[in-house]
Amino acid sequence: MPTFDIVSKIDGQTLDNAINTAKKEILNRYDFNDSKSTIDLDKKTNEITIVTENDMRLKAIQDSIIGRMVKQHLDSKALDFGKEQYASGNMIRKEIKVKEGIDKEAAKKIVKKIKDSGLKVQASIMDDQVRVQGKKIDDLQSVISLCRGEDFGQPLQFINMRD
């Protein structure tokens, strides 16, 4: 039976390139002259940490990161913006988590949407991905177009299409 998997992954190297480019862009801007702003990517925990002086600079850094991700063909829906925390002195710290894998809630929404569509396919949740099986490849392609049309709160990729 033909199958494929629905996953949510971000290429680590491309994300690292986008963050480094955003870091260079921010440090070379005139309004960030004499700024103590830092942007760090922890590759193990997939977390971006921003430390800066005020909200305006924080917003500019976030916009720069999102812009660089879009230029590197990464979906910015993978970023989970947390709350700002006040660090030492007048500094603001913000941690942005990079979502990897489909969480249980989104997986349930995806499976429900596929079942409600009436297509003759079977969808099952496997850890952090969803596997879809069907007798016809056309039905699987219909599922892909159905999922692309919906917003499940995170970017989706469709891999391992097998006949």
N, C-alpha and C positions, 0 to 999 in steps of 0.2 A: 504494500500500500504506500502511495506517495505521502511523505511527511515533510514538515519543516518546523523550525523552532523560532519563537518570538523571544528576543532577548533585549536587554538594555545595557550596553557597554560603551565605555569611552576609551579611546586609544590613549594610553598613558603618555606616550612620547609626543603625540600631537598636542595634548593638553599642556604638557611641560613647555613645548615651544610657544604656545599661545600665552602662557603666563609670563615666560621670559620676555617675549616681545612687548607685552603690556607693561612689564616692569621697566624696560628700557624707554618706552614711550612716555611713561609717567615721569621718570627721573629727568627726561630731557625737556619737559614742559616748563614754560616760564613761570606759571602760577605755582609750580612745585619747587621753585628755587628756595634753598635753605630749609627744605622740608625734611622731617625725620620719618617719612613714610616708608614702610616696608611691605613687601608682598612675598609670602613664602608658600610653597607647595610641599606638603608632606606626602610623598608618594606611597608610603606604607598605609596611612589611614585615609588617603584620598581627601585631604582637607586643605583648603586655601586659607591662610591667615593674613589679614590686613591690619596693620597698625598705622594710624595717622592722627593728625591733630584735630580736625573738625569734620562735621557732617558733609560740608561741601566737597572736601577732598575725598572723603570716603565714597561719595556718590560718583565722583569723577573716576576713581579707581575701578569701581564696579562696572561703570559704563565701558571703560577701556577693556576690562577683562571680557565682558560680553561681546564687544565689538571684535576683539581678536579671536574669540572662539568661533564667531560666525564666519570670519575670514578664513579660518582653518577648517571650515565645514564641520564644526562640532555644534551640537544642539545645546543651547543655553538652558533648556528645561532640565538638564542634568544637574544644575546647580541648586542647592538648597540653602537659601540665605537665612541665616539665623538672626538673632538679635544682637545689637551692638552692646558691648560691655565697656565700661570705663576702666582703662588700665591706669598705670601710675601717672600722676600729674594730670595734665590736660589731654592725654592721649586716648583715642578711641580704638578698641580692638573688635574686629568682626571675624568670625569663623564661618567659612562657606564650605559645606559638605558637598562632595561630588557623588551623586547617586550611581551606584553600580548594581545591576541586577534588578529584576522586577520584584517589588515588595508584594506581600500577600494581598493587600487591598486592591492594588492595580491589576494583579493577576486574576482575581475574582471578577473584576469589572470586565476584563478582556474576555474571559471564558463566558460570562453572561451575555456579552454583546454578540459573540460568535454563535451561541446557542439560540439567542433571540432572532438572529438573522434568517433562520430557516434553511441554511445551507446544510448539505448532507456531509458534515465533517464532525470529527470528535476532537475536542480540545481538553487537554489535561495539564495540570500544574505540576512541574517537576522542579523542585527547589526554587531557584530564582529565574526560571524561564517557563514558557508555555509551549507545549508540543501540540501541533495540529496535524491530524491524519484525515485522509479522505480517499475515496476511490478514484476521483478525477483530479487532475492537476488544475483544471479550470476552476474547480471549487476552491482549491487552495489559493489560487491567484485572486479569486473574489474575496477571500478572507483577508489577504494582504491589503487589497484596496479598501476594504471596510475598516481595517485597523488604521490605515494611513489617514482616513477621513475623520477619525475620532481623536480626541485629546484625552489621554490617560494620565497626564501629569508628568510624564517622563518620555524621553526619546526611545523609540522602538526600532530594532533592526530585525531583519528576517534572514535567517541563516540556515544552512544544512538542508536545502531543498533536495529531496531524494525521490527517486522514482521507484 
